[in-house]
Amino acid sequence: MNAAAFRRGDAITRLENYAPVIVEHLALVAWFPTHTANNHWQAELRGFLGALKRYDSAKSGRHNFTKEIVIMTLMDMIRTEDERDYVLIGVESHGGSVPSEPDWDLVYKSIEDFALKLVK
């Protein structure tokens, strides 16, 4: 079965649509590594990776995503305080008690790791 090929714009749009939920799950996994739902969150992230890998197949024969595009798109979800608040609300909605001082550096590292997994 041949894999479908996608226009870069369509692939980027899909990444942008998934980005808030991806960042939310990356934060959950980073901040709560021993939580009972951690395996579930990681499974959801693997699902997003699988879906986005399909969108990485470009019509031009090249890849639609680069590490830089993925990192930039995901980092856009946590650049401002309002955007970070959105992520914190999402974390709370998953039953996580938001840390009093969220370690955003852990989330940045998780974003980089996710981007590397997507483009390798």
C-alpha positions as CSV (number, residue, x, y, z in Angstrom):
1,M,0.0,0.0,0.0
2,N,1.4,3.4,-1.0
3,A,1.6,6.1,1.6
4,A,-0.4,9.2,0.9
5,A,1.5,12.4,0.2
6,F,0.4,15.7,1.6
7,R,1.0,19.3,0.8
8,R,3.3,21.0,3.4
9,G,0.6,23.6,4.2
10,D,-1.9,20.8,5.0
11,A,0.7,19.0,7.2
12,I,1.6,22.2,9.1
13,T,-2.1,23.0,9.6
14,R,-2.6,19.5,11.1
15,L,0.5,20.0,13.4
16,E,-0.9,23.4,14.5
17,N,-4.3,21.8,15.2
18,Y,-2.7,19.1,17.4
19,A,-0.2,21.4,19.0
20,P,-2.2,22.5,22.1
21,V,-3.1,18.9,23.1
22,I,0.4,17.6,22.3
23,V,2.0,20.3,24.6
24,E,-0.5,19.6,27.3
25,H,0.4,15.9,27.2
26,L,4.1,16.6,27.1
27,A,3.7,18.8,30.2
28,L,1.7,16.0,32.0
29,V,4.4,13.4,31.3
30,A,7.2,15.8,32.2
31,W,5.7,17.1,35.5
32,F,4.1,13.8,36.7
33,P,6.4,11.0,35.6
34,T,5.1,8.6,38.3
35,H,1.4,9.4,37.9
36,T,-0.8,6.4,37.3
37,A,-2.1,7.9,34.0
38,N,1.4,8.4,32.7
39,N,1.3,5.4,30.4
40,H,-2.0,6.6,29.0
41,W,-0.5,10.1,28.3
42,Q,2.5,8.5,26.6
43,A,0.2,6.3,24.5
44,E,-1.6,9.4,23.3
45,L,1.7,11.1,22.4
46,R,2.7,8.0,20.4
47,G,-0.7,8.3,18.6
48,F,0.0,11.9,17.7
49,L,3.5,10.9,16.5
50,G,2.1,8.2,14.3
51,A,-0.5,10.5,12.8
52,L,2.0,13.3,12.2
53,K,4.5,10.9,10.7
54,R,1.9,10.1,8.0
55,Y,1.5,13.8,7.3
56,D,5.3,14.1,7.0
57,S,5.2,12.5,3.6
58,A,5.3,15.4,1.1
59,K,4.0,15.5,-2.4
60,S,7.5,16.8,-3.5
61,G,9.1,13.6,-2.2
62,R,10.7,15.5,0.7
63,H,9.5,15.7,4.2
64,N,7.0,18.2,5.3
65,F,8.4,18.6,8.8
66,T,11.8,19.7,10.1
67,K,12.9,19.7,13.7
68,E,12.8,23.5,13.7
69,I,9.2,23.7,12.3
70,V,7.9,21.2,14.9
71,I,9.7,22.9,17.8
72,M,8.6,26.4,16.7
73,T,5.0,25.3,16.3
74,L,4.9,23.6,19.7
75,M,6.7,26.3,21.5
76,D,4.2,28.8,20.2
77,M,1.7,27.1,22.6
78,I,3.7,28.3,25.7
79,R,5.3,31.6,24.7
80,T,3.0,33.9,26.6
81,E,1.5,33.7,30.1
82,D,-2.0,33.4,28.5
83,E,-0.8,30.4,26.4
84,R,0.8,28.8,29.5
85,D,-2.4,29.3,31.4
86,Y,-4.2,27.4,28.7
87,V,-1.8,24.5,29.2
88,L,-2.1,24.6,32.9
89,I,-5.9,24.5,32.6
90,G,-5.5,21.4,30.4
91,V,-3.2,19.8,32.9
92,E,-5.8,20.4,35.7
93,S,-8.5,18.9,33.5
94,H,-6.6,15.7,33.4
95,G,-6.6,15.5,37.2
96,G,-3.1,16.8,37.6
97,S,-2.5,19.3,40.4
98,V,-0.5,22.1,38.7
99,P,2.9,22.5,40.4
100,S,3.1,25.8,42.3
101,E,6.2,26.6,40.1
102,P,5.8,24.7,36.8
103,D,9.1,23.7,35.4
104,W,8.7,25.0,31.8
105,D,12.3,23.9,31.0
106,L,11.1,20.3,31.3
107,V,8.4,21.0,28.8
108,Y,10.9,22.7,26.4
109,K,13.1,19.6,26.6
110,S,10.1,17.4,26.0
111,I,9.1,19.4,22.9
112,E,12.6,19.0,21.5
113,D,12.5,15.3,22.2
114,F,9.1,15.0,20.5
115,A,10.4,16.9,17.5
116,L,13.4,14.6,17.1
117,K,11.2,11.5,17.3
118,L,8.9,13.0,14.6
119,V,11.6,13.8,12.1
120,K,13.9,10.8,12.5
